[in-house]
Amino acid sequence: MLAPADSSLATTDDLLVAFADFLNIDVGAGDASADTLKTYRIQVQQFLFWCDRHNHNPTTIASRQIKQYRAWLVQDQKLKPATVALKLSVVRRFYQAAVEHGLLTANPALGIKAPRERRDPADRITYLEKPEVEQLMANIPDEMDVKNLRDKVLLALMAIEGPRTVELHRANIADLVRQGRNWGIRVEGKRSIRIVPLTTELAQLLQDYLDARREAGEKLASDRPLFIAVGNRAGGKRLSRRGIRLIVDRHLNQAQLKHQDGRTISAHSLRHTAGTLALRAGAELRQVQDLLGHADPRTTCIYAHVADRWENNPALQVGIDLSSSPQQSD
């Protein structure tokens, strides 16, 4: 059993060592992605930088100072509640690791919550209508070269099947899955691995893209990335998440779909598009949840709410005619 901790004997480096052990053993049950681990480290470094600027010793800090950090995130950094919640969660885990290693007796960040989200969750959902998806795809040139075929597959996958950019970024040739005549892509999500089933048309488009890479002289080994950068500098390398977002933005701008009154479309909007249009077309909630890889069905329900809000607005049942002129009294 650990002896009672004495924070006066612990150092910030001791806390960091404990946190490194936590990252290695506990996050993602010991199998966290490199992106997740990087996020944790960045958040802790930001907190320690704030402590240094405000002359707070991280080993003796109290709950009141953690609340001051929260106020700085909200008032000075103007961060949204969800972002503040992430940062506080990492700080809480940073100190929990110190407690578990016997460096501290209590977690000063325990119970300190982020401000409540005051926005309608559905307000964050931006998506394209079906004709707009068709408009976006029609905007891509028909030339059967690697670049145009890659862009077609990427945009079609994101708008119809809804994978995350990070999932497409990580995918390799080896992640292509064939079951009978059906094709799919094995993707690694936030907490799980799933297979995204491809429509016949999407599978053919993906095959055309891979054929174009072969014809360009590339040997498609199993460990090669599924989506590659095209160009003189980074040609053939794995397409980055930022690269995927830039491709989507370029085609959205060219199709004049990026910015419109009351709406801005992003790469993540294509994921919202897949969920919203699938539910609107009659797909079951569970099916869409599996397709998008949502751990919580309540996340998928937001798409159902968006699709339903205008089409089944109860006010439509009232039947008040606003076009008629008022009756003139004698």
N, C-alpha and C positions, 0 to 999 in steps of 0.2 A: 504493500500500500504506500502511496506517495506521501511524503512528509508535507506538512502545511507549507504552502508557497509563501515566499517573501518577495514581493514585487521590487523591493529596493535592491535585491541582489540580481534580478533579471535585467537584461539589456535588450535594446531593440533588435539586435542581431539574434539573440536567443529566440525572440518572438518570430522572427523571419525563418529561422531554422525549423521551428515547430510548424509554421504555416507551410513550409516546403514539404514537410512530412505529410501534412494534411492533404495537400494537392496530390501527392503521389499515391496515397492510400485510400482516401475517402471520396474525393470528387469523382462522380460518375462510377462509384463502386470500384475505383482503381483503374478505370478505363476511359478517362475523360479525353476529349479531343484536344489537340494542340491549341486550337482557337479558344476553347473554354479556359484552359490553363493560362493562356496569355491574358485573357480578360481579367481573371482573378488577380494576376500579378500587377497588372496596370492599375486596377482599382485600389489595391493596397498601397502601391507606391504613391498614388494621388493623395490618399489619406495621410500617409507619413509625411509627405511634402507639406500638407496643410498643418500638421502638428508642428513641424519645424518652423514654419512661418509664424505661427502663433505661440511659440515657446511652450508647447505642451509636450511632456514626456510620455511617449506612447505606453510605457510600462506602468505609469501611475495615473493615467487619465481616468476621469470619472464620467458617469453618465451625462452630467451637465455639459461637459465638453463635447461629447458625441452629439448632443442635441445642437450645440453651436455649429458643429460640422454640418449637420442636417440643414440648419438655417442658412449657412453659407452656400450649400448646394442649391437651395430653393431661391433665395433672395439675390445672391450675387451671381451665381452661375446660370440662373433662370432655367434650371433643368425640370423636365416633366416628372410627375410623380413616379412613373414606371422606372425611369432612369435613376431617380433618387432611391427607390426601393432596391434596385440592383446593387448600388454602391453601399448602402447600409447593410444589405445581406452579406456582402463580402467582408465588411468590417466586423460584423457579428461573428462570422466564421473564423476570421483572423484571431479574434480574442478567444473563441471557443477552443481553438487549437492550443492556445497558450494555457488555458485552464486544464485541458486534458493532459498536457505535458508537465503539469505541476508548477508552471511558472507564475500563475496568478490564481487567486482563490475564487474570483468571480468574474463574470463577463460583463464589462461596463456597457456594452452595446445591446445587451439583452432587453427585449421589450420596446426598443425605440423603433417606431414605424415611420414609414414615409407618409406624406400627405395623401389624402384620398383623391383618387382620380375623379374629377368633377365633370368629365366629358362623357357623353354617351359612347359606350364601346363601339357601337356601329358607326359612329361618326368618323372613325379612323379607317373605315373600309372604303377604298376607292377601287373601282373596277371598270372594265370595258363591257359594253353590250356586244352581243353576238355579231351584228353588222360591223362594229368597230374592230373586232378581232379579225374579221375577214378583210377589212380595209388595211389593217396593219400588215397582214400577211401578203396581200396583193402589192404592197409597196416595195417588197424585196424583189430585186431583179431575178429574172428566170434563168440566168446563166448558171450552168451546172458546175461551177468551180467550187473549191473548198470553202472559200469565205461565204459566198451566198448560201450554199447548202447548210453550212454550220449555223448561220444566222436563222435560217428558216426552221431548222430543227430546234434550236434553242427557244425561239419565240413561241413556236407551236407547242412544245413541251410545257413551257411555263404557263401558257394561257389555257391549255386544255387539261393538262394533268396536274399542274400546280406544285412541282417540286421547288424547294428552296434554292437560292443561288449557291449556297454553300454545298448543297448536295450534288449539284451539277459540277461544281468546281472540283469536288473530290473524286468523282466517278472515273473509273478506268475502263479500258476495253474489256477486262476480265469481269466487269460488273454487268455485262450484257447477259441476260438470262433467256433461254429458250425452253419452252414447255410445249411440245407438239408443234403446232403451227403458230403458236403465240410467242411474242417477244416482250421482254420487259427490261427494266434497268434496276439493279440493286443499288439503293442509295442509303447513305449513312446520315441519319437525321440527328436531332438534338440528343435523344436518349435511346434511339433504337435504329435497327436496320430493317428496311422493308423493300418490297419490290413494287415499282411503279409499272403497271401494265400498259403496254402501248397499243393504241388503235392500229389497225392494219395500215392505214395511211401514214401514220407516224413512223411505224416500223420500216416502211418502204423508204420514207424520206431519210431516216437514219442510215439505212443501208446505202442509199445513193451518196450520202455524205462520206461514209467510210470508203466506198469505192473510189470516190474522187481523191481521197487521201492516198490510196494505193496507187492510183494512176499518176499522182504527183511524185511517186518514188518513195513513199514512206512504208516502212515495214511495221505492220500493226501488231506489235507484241502485246501480250496480255497486260503488262504493267504500264503501257502507254496511256496517257490521259484520254478520256473520251472526247473532251472538247479542248481544242488547242488554239493558241494565238496564231494569227496569220500576219506575216509582214517580215521585213528585213531584220529587225532587231530581235524580236522574241519569237520568231516563227518556229512552230513545232513545240513550244513549251506549253505547259498547262495554263489554260485560260484562268486568270485570277477572278475573284469575286467582283472586284472593281471593274475588270474587263467585261464581265457579263453585264453589269449595270450600264456601262458605257454603250455597249451594243444595243441594249434595249432602249436606252434614252435616244440614241441616234435615230433608230427606226421610228420611235414614237414622234420625235420632232419632224422627221421627214413626212410622216403620215398626218401631221398636224393634230396629233392626239395627246401630246404631252401636257400642254397647258390649255385649259378652257375655263370659262367662268364657273367658279365654285368647285373646281376639281383639278388636281394635278396627279398624273399617272406616273408610277414608278415601276421598277422591276418587281417589287413585292406586290404591286397592284395586279400583276398578272396571276399571282397565286390567289389573290382574292377573286379574280375573274373566274378562275377554274372552279372554286368552291361555290360562288354565287350562281353561275350559269348552270352548274350541275344540279343544284338543289331546285332551281327554277324549272329545269327540264324534267323534274320528277324523280331524280335519284334519291335514295333513302339516306337519312342523316348518317347512319352507321357506315354506309358505303363511302360517303364523302370523307368522313372522319378517317377511315383507313387509307383512302387515296392520298390525303394530305399529310398523314402521319401525326394527327393531333392526339396527344395523350388524354386530353379532357374533352368530352363531347360538347361541353359548354362553349368551347372555342369555336367549334363548327356551327353551333346554334346561332352565332352572330351573323353568319352568312345567310341563314334561313330568315333571320329577322330583317336583314337588309332587303332580301328579295321579296319579302312579304309586305314591307312597310307601305309601299305606295299602291301595289296592286290590290291589297285587301285592307285599305284604309277604312275604318268604320264610318268615317265621315261621308264616304261615298254612298252609304245606305240611307242617309238622312233625306236626301232628295230635295234640298232647297234650291230653287231656281234663282240665281243671282243676276240673271240677264234681264229679267222683266223690270219695267219701270213701275214706280209706286203708284197706287190708285189715287186719282185726284178726287178729293171730297168736294161736294157741292157747297 
